[in-house]
Amino acid sequence: MKMKIFTLLALLMPVLASAQDSLNGGDTAWMIVATAFVMLMTPAGIALFYGGMTRHKNILNTMGMSLIAFAVGTVVWVIAGYSIAFGEGDFFGTGKIMLDGITDKSLTGTIPELLFVAFQGTFASIAVAIASGAMIERVKFSTFAIFSALWILVVYAPITHWAWGGGETLDFGEMDFAGGTVVHINAGVAGFVVAMILGKRKGYGKTAMKPFSPILTVLGAALLWFGWFGFNAGSQLAADGVAGNAFLVTNVAASMGVIGWLIVEYISYKKATLIGGASGAVAGLVAITPASGSADVSGALIIGIVGGALGFYGVSKIKKLFKVDDSLDAFWVHGFVGIWGSIATALFVAPYLKPDDFELGTQMLAQFKAIGTTILYSGIMTAIVFFISSALTGGGRVDEEAEFKGLDEDTHGEQALNL
């Protein structure tokens, strides 16, 4: 009898394995939608969010940087970025150049691997678009286009490999569900480094640099908020309870980010601005991103409101100490708040999502190691990549005449409004 049972189990094992690895229509449908959500975040959400905050003479150039980041990022990702991030290997992935070996039958979990490629490609594009906010109004468009391609290959893809792609050299066991270190700290640091290299805009700190349209910024924030549901809930790669949890806490943290920013802004200046509220929403979203697969609502309430408050103090207070012209506060909203989000991920793990082997001290150490490694690697390699990009374009900064005239007309021959 025992032999018959063992024989039956042996015969069933391949069937059970294939069932576990088989394509799931519900998961696939959700991930198609989630990928479309995240796609909307770059050429629409960030473009409008950043475009509204820049000066009127540079709005098209600023929005164009988000557009080119998405286009270049998509192409570079399928050629080599995905292979570096998710190919076989320790320090860097290999073996999937031009998606070699991936067919319509290949699976990642229960979804087609080709869909996973598309989903992860939107993350690569949005990361470099986030970094663009620190360098607007004085970087050459051609330099940024080349920088986007090289940065994704040299900086973004390796860090992704260490966090999510199976690379063991720098795998510290961090918890980063949807891109706290991979996207936000990484992009924030990159933008800050390029801003330092470029130097300040002419008149920075001496003349008023009023935003073009707070209306566009609020609209952009709303589109980012919408797209972030795909960003976070989609990172589960399945239509299940964890995805539902991520969806809910994302919304809660974003709402608390708005509230947190506006409270401290009103206390400081007796005003509650719409740009502040929009920035608070993004700060709350950034903060919850790495914790969205592990925090519950009570954790999201704290993570979001602290993220909003920290974003305000980073932008209005701490930024002044560094004296770096991070034009649209890419580091302070994404990098600085992203560090809080990564730390908070270890602090606010829901009981029903806590791993059996979870130990706070060990996990906190892992988070700090991941944060430090990301800052160090991104900072050094971003500088190298930008110097190369600048050399290939005869310098990375536009001349004084172009900066004074505005990059919309000088670079693109267009104006945002033809009145």
C-alpha positions as CSV (number, residue, x, y, z in Angstrom):
1,M,0.0,0.0,0.0
2,K,2.8,2.4,0.9
3,M,4.6,1.8,-2.3
4,K,1.4,2.5,-4.3
5,I,1.0,5.8,-2.5
6,F,4.6,6.8,-3.1
7,T,4.2,5.8,-6.8
8,L,1.0,7.9,-7.1
9,L,2.7,10.9,-5.5
10,A,5.7,10.6,-7.8
11,L,3.4,10.5,-10.8
12,L,1.5,13.6,-9.6
13,M,4.5,15.7,-8.8
14,P,5.0,17.0,-12.4
15,V,1.3,17.8,-12.6
16,L,1.3,19.7,-9.3
17,A,4.5,21.6,-10.3
18,S,3.0,22.6,-13.6
19,A,-0.2,23.7,-11.9
20,Q,1.8,26.0,-9.6
21,D,3.8,27.4,-12.6
22,S,0.9,27.7,-15.0
23,L,-0.4,31.0,-16.4
24,N,-3.2,32.6,-14.4
25,G,-5.7,34.6,-16.5
26,G,-6.8,36.8,-13.5
27,D,-3.2,37.7,-12.5
28,T,-2.3,38.4,-16.1
29,A,-5.2,40.7,-16.7
30,W,-4.5,42.6,-13.5
31,M,-0.8,43.0,-14.5
32,I,-1.7,44.3,-17.9
33,V,-3.8,47.0,-16.2
34,A,-1.1,47.7,-13.6
35,T,1.5,48.1,-16.3
36,A,-0.7,50.6,-18.1
37,F,-1.2,52.5,-14.8
38,V,2.6,52.8,-14.2
39,M,3.1,53.8,-17.9
40,L,0.8,56.8,-17.3
41,M,3.0,58.0,-14.4
42,T,6.0,59.2,-16.6
43,P,4.9,60.9,-19.8
44,A,1.8,62.3,-18.1
45,G,2.0,62.3,-14.3
46,I,5.6,63.4,-13.8
47,A,5.5,65.5,-16.9
48,L,2.6,67.6,-15.5
49,F,3.8,67.5,-11.9
50,Y,7.2,68.8,-12.8
51,G,6.0,71.0,-15.7
52,G,3.7,72.9,-13.5
53,M,6.5,73.7,-11.0
54,T,9.1,75.0,-13.5
55,R,9.2,78.5,-15.0
56,H,7.0,79.3,-18.0
57,K,10.0,79.5,-20.4
58,N,11.1,75.9,-19.6
59,I,7.8,74.0,-19.2
60,L,8.0,72.1,-22.5
61,N,11.6,71.2,-22.0
62,T,10.8,69.9,-18.5
63,M,7.9,67.8,-19.8
64,G,10.0,66.7,-22.7
65,M,12.5,65.2,-20.4
66,S,9.9,62.9,-18.9
67,L,8.8,61.9,-22.4
68,I,12.3,61.1,-23.6
69,A,13.1,59.3,-20.4
70,F,10.2,57.0,-21.0
71,A,11.0,56.4,-24.7
72,V,14.7,55.9,-24.2
73,G,14.2,53.9,-21.0
74,T,11.8,51.5,-22.8
75,V,14.2,50.8,-25.6
76,V,17.3,50.4,-23.5
77,W,15.4,48.2,-21.1
78,V,14.4,45.6,-23.7
79,I,17.9,45.7,-25.4
80,A,20.0,45.1,-22.3
81,G,18.5,46.6,-19.1
82,Y,16.2,43.7,-18.3
83,S,19.1,41.2,-18.9
84,I,21.3,43.1,-16.4
85,A,18.5,43.3,-13.8
86,F,16.9,39.9,-14.1
87,G,19.3,37.7,-16.0
88,E,21.4,35.0,-14.3
89,G,24.4,36.2,-12.4
90,D,25.8,37.4,-9.1
91,F,26.8,41.0,-9.4
92,F,25.2,41.7,-12.8
93,G,22.6,39.6,-14.7
94,T,23.4,38.2,-18.2
95,G,21.9,35.9,-20.8
96,K,18.8,37.8,-21.8
97,I,20.1,40.5,-24.2
98,M,17.3,41.5,-26.5
99,L,15.1,39.2,-24.4
100,D,16.9,36.2,-25.8
101,G,15.2,33.0,-24.9
102,I,11.9,34.6,-23.7
103,T,8.8,33.5,-25.6
104,D,5.1,33.9,-25.2
105,K,5.2,30.7,-23.2
106,S,7.8,31.9,-20.7
107,L,6.4,32.7,-17.3
108,T,7.4,34.8,-14.3
109,G,5.3,33.4,-11.5
110,T,1.8,33.1,-13.0
111,I,2.1,35.9,-15.6
112,P,3.9,35.9,-19.0
113,E,7.5,37.0,-18.6
114,L,7.1,39.4,-21.5
115,L,4.5,41.2,-19.5
116,F,6.9,41.2,-16.5
117,V,9.5,42.8,-18.8
118,A,7.1,45.5,-19.7
119,F,6.0,46.1,-16.1
120,Q,9.6,46.4,-14.9
121,G,10.5,48.6,-17.8
122,T,8.1,51.3,-16.7
123,F,9.9,51.4,-13.3
124,A,13.3,52.0,-15.0
125,S,11.8,54.9,-17.1
126,I,10.1,56.6,-14.1
127,A,13.3,56.4,-12.0
128,V,15.3,58.4,-14.5
129,A,12.4,60.8,-15.0
130,I,12.3,61.4,-11.3
131,A,16.0,62.3,-11.3
132,S,15.3,64.9,-14.1
133,G,13.5,67.1,-11.7
134,A,16.8,68.1,-10.0
135,M,18.6,69.2,-13.1
136,I,15.9,71.1,-15.2
137,E,16.3,74.5,-16.7
138,R,20.0,74.2,-17.3
139,V,20.9,70.7,-18.6
140,K,21.2,70.0,-22.3
141,F,18.3,67.9,-23.7
142,S,20.8,65.8,-25.7
143,T,22.9,65.2,-22.6
144,F,19.9,64.1,-20.6
145,A,18.8,61.7,-23.4
146,I,22.2,60.0,-23.4
147,F,22.4,60.1,-19.6
148,S,19.0,58.3,-19.4
149,A,20.2,55.4,-21.5
150,L,23.6,55.0,-19.7
151,W,22.1,55.5,-16.2
152,I,19.5,52.8,-16.6
153,L,22.2,50.3,-17.7
154,V,25.0,51.3,-15.3
155,V,23.1,52.4,-12.2
156,Y,19.4,51.4,-12.2
157,A,19.7,47.8,-13.6
158,P,22.5,46.6,-11.3
159,I,20.7,47.9,-8.1
160,T,17.5,46.2,-9.3
161,H,19.4,43.0,-9.7
162,W,20.7,43.1,-6.2
163,A,17.3,43.9,-4.7
164,W,15.0,41.9,-6.9
165,G,16.9,40.0,-9.6
166,G,18.7,37.4,-7.6
167,G,22.1,38.9,-7.3
168,E,23.7,37.8,-4.1
169,T,26.8,39.9,-3.8
170,L,25.0,42.9,-2.3
171,D,21.8,41.1,-1.2
172,F,21.3,42.2,2.4
173,G,17.9,40.8,2.8
174,E,16.2,44.2,2.7
175,M,12.4,44.5,2.5
176,D,11.6,46.6,-0.6
177,F,8.2,45.6,-2.0
178,A,7.9,48.2,-4.8
179,G,11.0,50.3,-5.1
180,G,12.0,52.3,-2.0
181,T,15.7,51.9,-2.6
182,V,15.6,50.7,-6.2
183,V,13.6,53.7,-7.5
184,H,13.2,56.5,-5.1
185,I,16.4,56.7,-3.1
186,N,18.4,55.7,-6.2
187,A,16.7,58.4,-8.4
188,G,16.8,61.0,-5.7
189,V,20.6,60.6,-5.1
190,A,21.2,60.6,-8.9
191,G,19.3,63.9,-9.3
192,F,21.2,65.5,-6.4
193,V,24.6,64.5,-7.8
194,V,23.9,65.8,-11.2
195,A,22.5,69.1,-9.7
196,M,25.8,69.5,-7.8
197,I,27.9,68.9,-11.0
198,L,25.8,71.3,-13.1
199,G,25.8,74.1,-10.5
200,K,23.0,76.5,-9.7
201,R,20.7,78.1,-12.1
202,K,21.4,81.8,-12.9
203,G,19.7,83.9,-10.3
204,Y,19.1,81.0,-8.0
205,G,18.5,82.4,-4.5
206,K,18.4,86.0,-5.8
207,T,15.4,86.2,-8.1
208,A,12.0,84.7,-7.8
209,M,11.5,81.5,-9.8
210,K,7.7,81.2,-9.7
211,P,6.1,77.9,-10.9
212,F,4.3,78.0,-14.2
213,S,1.1,76.5,-13.1
214,P,0.1,74.9,-9.7
215,I,-3.0,73.6,-11.6
216,L,-0.8,71.4,-13.7
217,T,1.2,70.2,-10.7
218,V,-2.0,69.2,-8.9
219,L,-3.3,67.4,-12.0
220,G,0.1,65.7,-12.3
221,A,0.0,64.6,-8.7
222,A,-3.5,63.1,-9.2
223,L,-2.2,61.1,-12.2
224,L,0.8,59.9,-10.2
225,W,-1.5,58.9,-7.3
226,F,-3.7,56.9,-9.7
227,G,-0.7,55.3,-11.4
228,W,0.8,54.4,-8.0
229,F,-1.9,51.8,-7.5
230,G,-0.3,49.8,-10.3
231,F,3.2,50.7,-9.1
232,N,2.6,49.2,-5.6
233,A,-0.3,46.7,-5.9
234,G,1.1,45.5,-9.2
235,S,4.4,44.6,-7.5
236,Q,2.8,41.5,-6.0
237,L,2.5,40.2,-9.6
238,A,-0.8,38.6,-8.7
239,A,-4.4,39.6,-8.1
240,D,-4.6,38.5,-4.5
241,G,-4.9,39.6,-0.9
242,V,-1.4,41.2,-0.7
243,A,-2.1,43.2,-3.8
244,G,-5.4,44.4,-2.2
245,N,-3.5,45.3,1.0
246,A,-0.9,47.3,-1.1
247,F,-3.7,49.1,-2.9
248,L,-5.4,50.2,0.3
249,V,-2.3,51.3,2.2
250,T,-1.1,53.2,-0.8
251,N,-4.2,55.3,-0.8
252,V,-4.1,55.8,3.0
253,A,-0.5,56.9,3.0
254,A,-0.9,59.3,0.1
255,S,-3.9,60.9,1.9
256,M,-1.9,61.2,5.1
257,G,1.0,62.7,3.1
258,V,-1.2,65.5,2.0
259,I,-2.4,66.1,5.5
260,G,1.1,65.9,7.1
261,W,2.6,68.4,4.6
262,L,-0.2,70.9,4.9
263,I,-0.2,70.8,8.7
264,V,3.5,71.7,9.0
265,E,3.3,74.1,6.2
266,Y,0.4,76.0,7.9
267,I,2.2,76.0,11.2
268,S,5.4,77.4,9.5
269,Y,3.9,79.9,7.1
270,K,0.2,80.2,7.9
271,K,-0.6,79.1,4.4
272,A,-1.7,75.7,3.0
273,T,-0.6,75.7,-0.7
274,L,-1.8,73.5,-3.4
275,I,1.7,72.7,-4.6
276,G,2.4,71.7,-1.0
277,G,-0.6,69.4,-0.9
278,A,0.4,67.9,-4.2
279,S,4.0,67.4,-3.1
280,G,2.7,65.9,0.2
281,A,0.7,63.3,-1.8
282,V,3.8,62.3,-3.6
283,A,5.8,62.2,-0.4
284,G,3.3,59.9,1.2
285,L,3.3,57.6,-1.9
286,V,7.1,57.5,-1.8
287,A,7.2,56.6,1.9
288,I,4.7,53.7,1.6
289,T,6.2,52.2,-1.5
290,P,8.7,49.8,0.1
291,A,6.3,48.9,2.9
292,S,3.1,48.5,0.7
293,G,3.4,44.7,0.7
294,S,4.0,44.4,4.5
295,A,2.3,47.4,6.4
296,D,-1.3,47.5,7.4
297,V,-3.6,50.6,7.7
298,S,-2.3,51.6,11.1
299,G,1.3,51.6,9.8
300,A,0.3,53.4,6.6
301,L,-1.3,56.2,8.7
302,I,2.0,56.9,10.4
303,I,4.3,56.3,7.4
304,G,2.2,58.7,5.3
305,I,1.9,61.6,7.7
306,V,5.6,61.4,8.7
307,G,6.5,61.2,5.0
308,G,4.5,64.4,4.2
309,A,6.0,66.3,7.2
310,L,9.6,65.2,6.4
311,G,9.1,66.2,2.7
312,F,8.1,69.7,3.8
313,Y,11.0,70.1,6.2
314,G,13.4,68.7,3.6
315,V,12.3,71.1,1.0
316,S,11.8,74.2,3.1
317,K,14.5,73.8,5.8
318,I,17.2,71.1,5.4
319,K,17.7,71.8,1.6
320,K,19.0,75.3,2.5
321,L,21.9,73.8,4.5
322,F,23.2,71.9,1.5
323,K,23.1,74.9,-1.0
324,V,22.5,72.6,-3.9
325,D,20.0,73.7,-6.6
326,D,17.9,70.6,-6.7
327,S,15.4,72.5,-9.0
328,L,12.2,70.6,-8.2
329,D,13.3,68.9,-5.0
330,A,13.8,65.4,-6.5
331,F,16.1,64.3,-3.7
332,W,14.1,65.8,-0.8
333,V,10.7,64.3,-1.9
334,H,12.1,61.0,-3.3
335,G,15.5,60.3,-1.8
336,F,15.1,61.8,1.7
337,V,11.5,60.6,2.2
338,G,12.5,57.3,0.5
339,I,15.0,56.8,3.3
340,W,12.3,57.2,5.9
341,G,10.1,54.8,3.9
342,S,12.8,52.1,3.9
343,I,13.4,52.4,7.6
344,A,9.6,52.5,8.3
345,T,9.2,49.2,6.3
346,A,11.0,47.4,9.1
347,L,9.2,49.2,11.9
348,F,5.6,48.7,10.7
349,V,5.2,45.1,9.6
350,A,1.6,43.9,9.9
351,P,1.1,40.9,12.1
352,Y,-0.7,39.0,9.3
353,L,2.1,39.8,6.8
354,K,5.1,39.3,9.1
355,P,7.6,36.5,8.0
356,D,8.1,33.7,10.5
357,D,11.8,34.5,10.8
358,F,11.3,38.3,11.2
359,E,13.5,39.9,13.8
360,L,13.4,43.7,14.0
361,G,17.1,44.4,14.8
362,T,18.3,42.1,12.0
363,Q,15.8,43.6,9.5
364,M,16.7,47.2,10.5
365,L,20.4,46.5,9.9
366,A,19.5,45.0,6.5
367,Q,17.5,48.2,5.6
368,F,20.4,50.5,6.6
369,K,22.9,48.4,4.6
370,A,20.7,48.6,1.5
371,I,20.2,52.3,1.9
372,G,23.9,53.0,2.4
373,T,24.9,50.8,-0.6
374,T,22.3,52.4,-2.9
375,I,23.4,55.9,-1.9
376,L,27.1,55.1,-2.4
377,Y,26.8,53.2,-5.6
378,S,24.2,55.5,-7.2
379,G,26.2,58.6,-6.2
380,I,29.6,57.5,-7.6
381,M,28.3,55.8,-10.8
382,T,25.8,58.6,-11.6
383,A,28.7,61.1,-11.5
384,I,30.7,58.9,-13.9
385,V,27.7,58.4,-16.2
386,F,27.0,62.2,-16.3
387,F,30.6,63.1,-17.1
388,I,30.5,60.7,-20.0
389,S,27.2,62.0,-21.2
390,S,28.5,65.6,-21.0
391,A,31.7,64.7,-22.9
392,L,29.6,63.1,-25.7
393,T,27.6,66.3,-26.1
394,G,30.2,69.0,-25.7
395,G,29.3,69.8,-22.1
396,G,26.2,69.0,-20.1
397,R,25.0,72.5,-19.3
398,V,23.4,75.0,-21.8
399,D,25.1,78.3,-22.4
400,E,24.0,81.5,-20.5
401,E,22.1,82.9,-23.5
402,A,20.0,79.7,-23.8
403,E,19.3,79.6,-20.1
404,F,18.2,83.3,-20.1
405,K,16.0,82.8,-23.2
406,G,14.5,79.6,-21.9
407,L,15.0,76.1,-23.2
408,D,11.5,75.8,-24.8
409,E,12.4,78.2,-27.6
410,D,16.2,77.6,-27.6
411,T,16.1,73.8,-27.7
412,H,12.7,73.0,-29.1
413,G,11.6,76.1,-31.0
414,E,8.2,76.1,-29.2
415,Q,6.3,77.9,-26.5
416,A,4.0,76.4,-23.9
417,L,1.4,79.0,-24.7
418,N,1.1,80.9,-28.0
419,L,-1.0,83.9,-27.0
